[in-house]
Amino acid sequence: MPVIHDFISTNYSVIFTDSPLTMKHSKMDINEIPVGLVVGKPTFINVLNKVSSDVSKYKFNNSFYIFHYAQVYENENTIEIYGPLYDELDFVSLDINGKYRKIVVDKQNGQVQVVKNPELELLNLDFPVRYGDDQILLRKIENRTI
């Protein structure tokens, strides 16, 4: 089930992620959203060329969801996307765990990799905000409730 929450734009492209989400078909509380990430299914990075309107689709073999993009850098060979990624996600609970990571798309061979920073993996980060040209502010999330 495609659910696009955010996208990011470069001089050349509009980029959005298609994560493997599913809707649960069980009776739930009226305040719960029965949508979650299917762990183990692939995630796709879609890149719309602003000039030609062609769409390139790049497959990452593991699941993740990205709510908010922080930064993106694109050249003729690669796209680097920064933002909090979620390896598990169930909208029934707001107890989610965002990890600030870099996604690298190799436009030449179609490979996608996710690069982790060991220090940032220890934190639950969300809602990146650009501050100036080269700085990103991240909000640390702990014990979030409705």
C-alpha positions, 0 to 999 in steps of 0.5 A: 500500500503506497503511502507517501508522507514526504518528498525532497527535491534537487535541481534535477529531481523530485525524490520519494520513497515507497515503503512496504506498508500494509493495512491490518484487517482486524477490529481495532480501537477507533483511535488506532490507525491499522497501518504498519511496515512489513518488515523484510520486504523491499523499499523503493526510491523513486526519482522523477527527472524534472526535465524529461519527466522520466521516473527511475526506480531503485530497489533496496532489499530491506524495509524502512520508512522515512517520514521527513527528509533532511538533506539531499545531494545529487550529481550525475552518478549518485544521490545521497539522502539524509533523514530519520529512517524507521526499521519498524513502524506500527501506527497503532503505537507512537512508540517509534524509533527513528535513526538518522541515516544516509541513503546512497543511490548509485544511478549507474548500477542501480544499487541502494545502500543505507549507511549508519553512523554508530553514534547516531544509532544510539539516539531516537531522532526525528523531524530534521530541520535545516538551519542555514546551508550546512546544518541540520537540527534533530529532535531527540524523541523519548517516551512519546505518547498521544 
